[in-house]
Amino acid sequence: MTQQGKPIRVLIVSDRSILRAGYRTLLESSPDFKVIDEAENIAQAIKVSAAKSPDIAMLDSGSYAMDLAAIRRMVALQGARYTLMLVESINQHTRQLPGIGVDGVLLNQSSSEMICAALRMIAAGYTLISPAGAPRVESNTVTTVQDTGHLELLTHREVDVLRLIAQGLTNAEISAELSVSDSTVKSHVQNMFNKLELRNRVHAVIFAYEIGIVTAQPPREPQDQAGLVLT
């Protein structure tokens, strides 16, 4: 959800119909997202985005041969507030994407949970990139909690709730997963926020990834595994 409590409106861009269908199914399975349209190429994405003003344009770059000039043009002309690039690997070309205005760069082999978390973070105003190396989180807009000792403040059930929030589950879904009432989940969430001094669910997701409670699924080639940096 956006900070106004509305679904995050996403434009899916890929020239492979099977990928567009997969991304649509993933996003429409969560009430946090609304897929407003699809585009087969960058030129079409610019037109659709200008007409419908999505919150995020999510572009799978695997089929675009990393045409930086075209991507720069799309970022400059489109109507989307933010852009997330899903890339095959982190290399010298993908590292240039933040410099041309792309708000998020993520491996397209990442788990469904990671992709959804990335969209939530970008919609909340973060810049997200996946450099090669160990996971770490930085943020200029919230104060993150980096001491894993804070987890000792939580009960085992509160840790379970934190993990499920980071995976994108709603309170109702957490209730079903843990076989407890909605009111119990709300109580656990509030207690966890208070103990860890977290402001909201986005902050909780950042904290969970930062300390390793949840991690991305490894890419097909282990040596290409990437972590997240939020700035």
C-alpha positions, 0 to 999 in steps of 0.5 A: 500500500502507499502511505495514503493506504491505496494500492501501489499502481504498477505498470509491467514492462517486458516483451515476453508475454509469459513474464508479464503474465507471471508478474501480473499473477504475483502482484494481483495476489496481494491487495497492496498492488494494482496492475494498471496495464502492461507494455511490450517495449519501452516506447509503449511503456512511455505512452501507457505511463504518460496516459495512466501515471502509475506509481511504479513502472516495473521493467524486466530488462532481460530482453532489452540488451540494457539499452541505457539510452532508451531506459534514460529516455523512458525514465525522463518521459514516462508518467510513473513516479518510480522505476524498478528494473529487474535485471539478469545480473549485476554488472558494469551496465546495471550499476549505471542505472541509478545514475540515469534515474532508475529508483530500484535495481533487483535481480530478476531471479529474486524471490516473489517476496523480495520483488514485492518488498522492493516495490513497497520500499520504492513506493515508500520513497527509497532508492534500492539497488542490488550490488554484488556483495553481502546484504546491508541496508542504509536509509536516509529517510528512516533510522534503521535498527542494526543491532541484532540484539534487539531481537532478544526483546521479542517473543518467538511469536513476535519474531514469526510475525516480523518474518511474515510481515517482511514476506508481504503478508497482511494481518489477516494472512498472518492470522491464518498462517499462525492460527491466531485471531486478528486481534492477537496479530495486531497486538503482536505487531504493535508490541514488536513496533514498540520494542524495536522502535519501528514506525511502520510495516515498511520500516519493519521490512527494512529491519528484517532484511537488514538483520537477515530474518528474511533473505532473497532466494539465491540466483541460478548462479550462486556467485551472482547473489546480490544483497540490497542497499537502500539509500 
